[in-house]
Amino acid sequence: MRVEVRGCLQLILGPMYSGKSTELIRRIRRYQHAKLECLVIKYLFDTNHSEEILSTHDKVFIEAMPVQTLAEVRPFLKEIDVIGIDEGQFYPDLVEFCLSVADMGKVVIVAALDATLEQKAFNNVVELIPRAEKVEKLNAICSLCGQDAAFTRHLLADSTYKASTYAMCFDP
């Protein structure tokens, strides 16, 4: 028996290392437990792990479809109840896709950075906030002092991106 799901948009926002992908996977697994058909989408150019697996920093894994634009997923939506989107800030068609799919009666969960390293908003993410039924802002732990961290910053200007990007509790 197929359950009718009411469409809604949920946002999981925060800096790097705040657990956004982990929370996305937790919510997807909750819907899977309720026997709903779920599809997880990851950004095609996310090269952190294998191509069809979304993996978190704390080693949580889930099967995911890698795409460059969300329009690529449309042919698969008919039988899907819940769509999880990781790294939402990278998709140019995020707003149109999320709103139209939620209007189709689907649950759409987006995990995304809320700002760049310079603390400039990702416009496509910000545009979804007033349209979302649920918005959760997560914090990381500051790499320097251990307090809650709301920002992502480069600490060493000459290091590689991964080596020098840390969650920070303040804006230096």
C-alpha angles and dihedrals in degrees: 000000000000115000119221110238122199112227119248142156122233124186127201108191137175147105126299115293093023096119100256095141091043090054091046091054091046091054093045091051089050090056091045089054087056087056095249120147109249134189123192118202125200130186112267094227095051098116098175094105142001118321100253100033128083107210129183131214088256092055099257112148136194134168112262140178113236113220138163095210129023091231087075089070098055096092089060099049102089095083096032123102101177129033121194117196120194122199091014093175090074097061116092091198096048098117098046093044097047095046095045094046093048088050087056088062097261127135109238119195118187124191111193146151110261094211145008123254086270089054093248114147123249098237095209091055095044091050090061096054098084090045097051124099090208130026121181122185113200128196128211126214117267111252090215107043108010095241126127110292122209098173140059117220142171108242098184116042095201099047128094119272096256095043095050105037114100138161111254131200093210140028106252 
